[in-house]
Amino acid sequence: MRWWRKSGPPEPAAATPAAAGARYGSEKERLKGDVQETARQRLVVTSAIFIMAFCAVGLRMGYVSLLRDGAEPTQRVAARGGSIQSERADIVDRNGVVFATSVPVMSAFVNPHLLIDTADAARKIVSALPEIKYGEIKEKLDGDKSFIWIKRGLSPREHFLVNRLGIPGLEFQAEERRIYPQGTIGAHIVGYDSIDNAGLAGVERYFDQRLQSGEAVQLSIDLRLQRMVEEELAKAVKKFSAIGATAIVMDVTNGEVLAMASLPTYDANKAKTITNEALFNRATLGVYEQGSTFKIFNTAMALDSGKVTLSSVFDATSPIKIDRFTINDDHPQRRPLTVPEIFTYSSNIASAKMAVDVMGPEGQKAFFDKIGFLKPLTTQLPELAGPLWPRHWVKINTMTIAFGHGISVTPLHLATGSAAMVNGGILYQPSFVKRNAASEPGRRVIQAKTSQMMRQLLRLNVIQGTGKNADVKNYDVGGKTGTAEKPSHGGYRQKALISSFVGMFPMSEPKFLIVVSLDEPHGTAETGGYATGGMVSAPSVKAIIESIVSLYGILPGDWSSQTPLEIASTPIAASQPSAAAPIIAASVRGRVPERKALPARVGGQAATAPGVRRVAAE
């Protein structure tokens, strides 16, 4: 008997090959399908990567162009043409006239590895920039470096000539260059920068970070007066064949320096030509024995002690012999002298006795320490020298220091100390930056009545004493001469003098102080062969005073019971740097009963406060 199985669905194991065969067909077709599937997967992944990269680039471009802070630092990028925004701020005078500013320039550099012919490239560069030596540039181009500066700070014409050469690998970088529109005027005050705009001297160095941050500096200097002072100083150096000179004009009421000059000088626009001699600031770095100008301090010290009055008498009959030294007078009177006579005749003998009898070594040293003559000054210049004074301050030192020998200070020390002796007794640290009402108030170093007596003595010295050549009629000028021999090994050089004059006016209510000092001047036929401070420096002080009264429109008159002078000037926030304003000359026709000054105007409106005589400084 035969049994038949009932038909039904195939076994699962058998169904799988059949289904596979139906789907892939042959083995070859099955392999082809696998390759296609893999390709499709790779294409999708690659497309996704490209889409992500495109989105990243797009987002970065949008951030850089629209959202990034403009102050964010970036890498240097070579460019042909274009300009950059100035970063280092300006330095201006008290009226907003520019002393130093920054301008965009182009600098040329080259990648020698991209040059086809270095000799040909060197010849072309020299043809466009003749100051570059062929041998030097050829040696650099043949080196292994991939970056060489050709010249930084090109002028527009130089940029055009170099760009026209078409040298492969030669490109341009936009930079910033510091320029000094006033040239040599005020060079020792303003200073100069390196090629990378870092301050190297003067105000540029002192305020380097402030200027780099974009904050301008307004000086106390009046450019117009600065120019007048430098011109007068140059005339004096030439006339008396001096090896150098310095001059300072100070406002005694607040310590502002209105002008300061030192010769020889330099042009900061030509930094490569600056010599050490020209860079030396005689007003703040030159430490000299100041001679008889120190009798200002010796006399004030004695009067302020209360032990001496104007009627006190000191014997100047005969020279003083102490140890191996002899103290003599240049204008011997051979008799006892009162204090005014001591000052007027500039007696060394009586001054020495006054110092020893009244104060002694300790008291004298304490006084000079109080007026700041034993340490460097504090002001806005980095070039400051400290005084030289005796380690062992004994009787002989007290005598010689009384008439300005045995201690050395800078001319700026002399100006600062002298201002305190006549302004009512207040010592202000000198300032080269314009001050305001909130500035340093100063500190008292002598009594007001002592200062009043010193004004009388200084005025008397110009009328009857050694300062006659500094007098300006109807302007109540006071002052003191000083002539000191320069020290050398084992003594002094008799023909090498530091000849100075300190002048102030008006003596009833002092406002201006002027110091002029010549280094190794020579007498002329006009001076009778003398090269003393009264002969060579006092005339320059007179000329500077005449410039001041002309510049500020100060008329002569009765200087008693008058309100103080004020030097009007323009705040930096309200000024636009521009060319210096013309000088306003005062018409002087003899003595008038009252002084009047031209009003300063700001924005077309008079800026004269009630009760204050303001000086024109437009």
C-alpha angles and dihedrals in degrees: 000000000000121000120208123202115234112246117249143140117321122259115272093241091055094045094061098066091044093053091046091051091050092051105042101018110199127013091256093055090048092056092047091055091053092053092050091050092051092049092051091052093049092049091053092050093047092049090050091052092050091049091051092048091049091051092049092051091046093050092048092050091050091050094048095047101038114017110029119105110252090223093061109118117247136189118269112266124196114235139180105227127336129109141244132228115259112252107176109077128233129265111218137179124246090279096048097259111148119252096168133010141160129242132186114255138170124242124200124225135166140205103221091199089069095052119108097199117015093191092054091045091051092051092050093048092051091049090057096038107033094180089069114088116232095223094052096048092043091054091051093048091052092053129098097252120114094206127048129166112230096186134333124216100025119194115237091258093049090049090053094048095048093044090051091060092076094209113171111240094022111119140163132240123204109231141157126255128199114226132185111211093190094058111202095358110114092355096148091050100044096036121189144266136238120249087265091056097254115142113250104173145006122002090339089065098037093052096032097129093042092052092046089053089058099254113135123226121224114202128210088231120113105215093208093054091042090057092049092050093050092049092051092046091051090052091052093049091051095044095050098032093237122173091223145341145196136204134187131190114194136181101231093200095068109003096252114155106225095182137359128179136181126187133242094042138175144223111247089203087069100048094161091063096052113119126203090245093055092044092055110104105214093190095061105016101035108095110195141162102254100206121205095356083083089069085078089067096037091054094044090049092053095045093046091053090067091229093098132052132184089265095053115119131217125186116248096165098119139013121272117244115198124165105319094333132094122200115209137174123244089213102031116198095179093215143079112290134205119229094262089049091048089054096042096046090038093229114195092188096054093041091054092050091047092054095047097043097044108033112005124202097304095045092047093049091049091052094051090047089053093054091048100252095129098060140037118280123252112235143122098280125088093209100084127141127203122235123256117231136161118281090213107043103200137155097284090051091050090054097048095041088056088072099032106271126116095033127072128200136164122264087248089058088052092051094046094049094044091052090057091052093059107028096072097285102294119136115212123186107239116259130203090184122077111262131215137197091280094055125112109308094210126226133260117253102164134020120269091241090055090053090051091054091048090055090055093049093047091050090048091052091057093046099045109003141058095306100069093116090065097055119120113193116251094004100093097230119189130184152133134242125225130189120176131175114233113247122243136171108316097352145349135313104238096201095044108082139175101211116192143169128194113201133181136181148232093016094197089063109002118216108155130047122189127192121188121180127177123199114223099341121182125224122244136204088266091058094041089247093301121133099186125137092257091054104040107021104033093064090055091051088053091051092049091050089052088051091051095051090046095046096047097036095241110169123205119252148117104330096192121101094007129140115252122272118250124200106224117212141160121264113233093240091059098042136087114206108250143144118304115275118247119267115262110218121204119228105233118194107166128291119336127191095244137024119239128185130201110255120246114236127209116189091351095301125110111253100197116131118216113270094013124104104217122201119227112251104155 
